[in-house]
């Protein structure tokens, strides 16, 4: 920052600056756009009938993860600017959301809410079909489940008041909220899967 006053570049929201500092991804009309930090070269890079949200750059700045919301289900998408490729991780009829990259950019963890459930519970409803956390290899798209909420209290996902719901912590652990006891506490699980603590 050189101390010069802020200036308006383009219409849009949810800007995400690449860790390399060379590209800014942002949303306009539910679609993904990219431009240089100066505002030059803006172009629509992902256009779909879906609404895109949750732009998350890989720590190495080579790939952009996002949520592709199809109303009754959603996918985790990966856009690679270098070759303009687009792919999806382990697509299903469920609602996948909240992608978070591993520090080495080799994996992505995300929430999966069953199709029969609601994306995030509100009000007094406390039980339903259990939610889970999955970890995917973004190169192959292959994913595996590392956590599955138990039946009963906490089986519906209740979100934190935070920018993200899953955190990739030290020691390759995933940290997340869970209302297993009827109260919201933070739990952790190794990214390879195990009983949450």
Long-range contacts (C-beta under 8 A, 24 or more apart in sequence): 9-35, 9-38, 9-39, 10-35, 10-39, 10-42, 14-53, 14-55, 16-55, 16-56, 16-57, 16-64, 17-57, 18-57, 18-61, 19-57, 19-58, 19-59, 19-60, 19-61, 20-61, 22-61, 23-61, 23-81, 25-55, 25-57, 25-64, 26-55, 27-52, 27-53, 27-55, 32-64, 32-66, 32-79, 34-81, 45-79, 45-81, 45-84, 46-77, 46-79, 46-86, 50-74, 52-77, 54-97, 54-98, 54-99, 56-99, 56-100, 56-101, 57-101, 58-101, 58-105, 58-138, 59-101, 59-103, 59-104, 59-105, 60-105, 62-105, 63-105, 63-138, 65-99, 65-101, 65-108, 65-138, 66-99, 67-96, 67-97, 67-98, 67-99, 72-115, 73-115, 76-108, 76-110, 76-136, 78-108, 78-138, 87-138, 87-141, 88-141, 89-136, 89-138, 89-141, 89-143, 90-134, 90-136, 90-141, 90-142, 90-143, 95-119, 96-134, 97-165, 98-164, 98-165, 98-166, 100-164, 100-166, 100-167, 100-168, 100-174, 101-168, 102-168, 102-172, 102-191, 103-168, 106-137, 106-138, 107-135, 107-136, 107-137, 107-138, 107-191, 108-135, 108-136, 108-138, 109-133, 109-134, 109-135, 109-136, 109-146, 109-166, 109-168, 109-174, 109-191, 110-134, 110-136, 110-166, 111-157, 111-165, 111-166, 112-145, 113-157, 117-156, 118-156, 119-157, 120-157, 120-158, 120-159, 121-156, 121-157, 121-158, 125-156, 126-153, 126-154, 126-155, 126-156, 126-179, 126-182, 127-151, 127-152, 127-153, 127-155, 127-156, 128-155, 128-156, 129-155, 130-155, 131-155, 131-156, 131-157, 133-166, 133-174, 133-176, 133-189, 135-174, 135-191, 135-192, 135-193, 144-193, 145-193, 146-174, 146-189, 146-190, 146-191, 146-192, 146-193, 146-194, 147-174, 147-176, 147-189, 147-193, 147-196, 149-178, 149-180, 150-180, 153-179, 153-180, 153-181, 153-182, 154-178, 154-179, 154-180, 154-181, 154-182, 158-184, 160-184
